[in-house]
């Protein structure tokens, strides 16, 4: 049995259902950060995933045919997470998207979420349709938004930094950033 379990992005965000799945697992896989967030619930063996690639996913799935396996996903497995990479049951978690929207007091239903982390952003035509929430890294170029009002949220649950201003006046300094652009 394979469960892909969201562990949130901050300490204390693991749901009761997620904690039970983790504690019942014979083997738990996850990034260093995910394993740390779930450490008090892990009772079986655990292994850090060092290479997030197709071969690793297939090996985990094969192991799950014989054992009760949990793969931890920081945030929510279905928000730019491991939920689409593995074939198993998904248990949601609290994502950085949800945290950012809560801090900004913005509704997800009025927002388009885009993953531009280590990718080229090309969805400029969406700006006039809805608010944009962009998962980004320090290489993201805010200049495409000109003088438009944006928020930059960096390292949520870490050394958090929150800036609001005109896009052409702000700089991103973290690889764990969220850009919010008002329509």
KAGIQUI-V930329 format. One record per pair of residues at least 6 apart in sequence whose ideal C-beta (glycine too) atoms are under 6 Angstrom apart, sorted by the first residue. I is the first residue (numbers start at 1). J is the second residue. D is the distance in whole Angstrom. If there is no record, write none. Layout:
I,J,D ; I,J,D
This chain:
1,68,5 ; 2,64,4 ; 2,69,5 ; 2,88,3 ; 3,21,5 ; 3,70,5 ; 3,88,6 ; 3,89,5 ; 3,91,6 ; 4,71,5 ; 4,73,6 ; 4,77,5 ; 4,82,5 ; 4,83,5 ; 4,86,5 ; 4,88,5 ; 4,90,5 ; 5,18,5 ; 5,21,5 ; 5,70,5 ; 5,72,6 ; 5,91,5 ; 6,73,5 ; 6,76,4 ; 6,77,5 ; 6,92,5 ; 6,93,2 ; 7,14,5 ; 7,34,5 ; 7,37,4 ; 7,38,5 ; 7,72,5 ; 7,93,6 ; 8,93,5 ; 8,94,4 ; 9,74,6 ; 9,75,5 ; 9,96,5 ; 9,157,5 ; 10,157,4 ; 13,94,5 ; 18,91,5 ; 19,41,5 ; 21,70,6 ; 21,91,6 ; 22,38,5 ; 22,41,4 ; 22,70,6 ; 23,41,5 ; 23,43,5 ; 25,44,5 ; 25,68,5 ; 25,70,4 ; 26,44,5 ; 26,67,5 ; 26,68,5 ; 27,44,6 ; 27,45,5 ; 27,67,6 ; 27,69,5 ; 28,42,5 ; 28,46,4 ; 28,70,5 ; 29,47,5 ; 29,49,5 ; 29,60,6 ; 29,71,5 ; 30,72,3 ; 31,49,6 ; 32,48,6 ; 33,74,6 ; 34,72,4 ; 34,74,5 ; 35,46,6 ; 38,72,5 ; 57,85,5 ; 57,86,5 ; 61,87,6 ; 63,69,6 ; 71,82,6 ; 71,86,6 ; 73,81,4 ; 73,82,4 ; 75,81,6 ; 75,93,6 ; 75,95,4 ; 75,96,5 ; 76,92,5 ; 76,93,5 ; 76,95,4 ; 77,83,3 ; 77,90,5 ; 79,95,4 ; 79,97,5 ; 80,115,5 ; 80,135,6 ; 83,90,5 ; 96,156,5 ; 97,113,6 ; 99,156,5 ; 100,153,5 ; 100,178,5 ; 101,108,6 ; 104,180,6 ; 110,130,6 ; 110,131,6 ; 111,131,5 ; 111,133,5 ; 112,126,6 ; 112,130,5 ; 112,132,5 ; 113,133,5 ; 114,123,6 ; 114,134,5 ; 115,135,5 ; 116,134,5 ; 116,136,5 ; 117,135,5 ; 117,137,5 ; 118,137,6 ; 130,183,6 ; 131,182,6 ; 131,183,5 ; 132,181,4 ; 133,180,5 ; 134,179,4 ; 136,177,5 ; 136,179,5 ; 137,175,4 ; 138,172,5 ; 138,175,5 ; 140,172,6 ; 142,167,4 ; 142,170,6 ; 143,168,6 ; 145,167,4 ; 145,181,6 ; 146,168,6 ; 147,166,5 ; 148,167,5 ; 149,182,5 ; 150,167,5 ; 150,179,6 ; 150,181,5 ; 151,164,5 ; 151,180,4 ; 152,163,5 ; 152,170,5 ; 152,172,6 ; 152,179,6 ; 153,162,5 ; 153,178,4 ; 154,161,4 ; 154,174,4 ; 154,177,5 ; 155,174,5 ; 155,176,5 ; 163,170,5
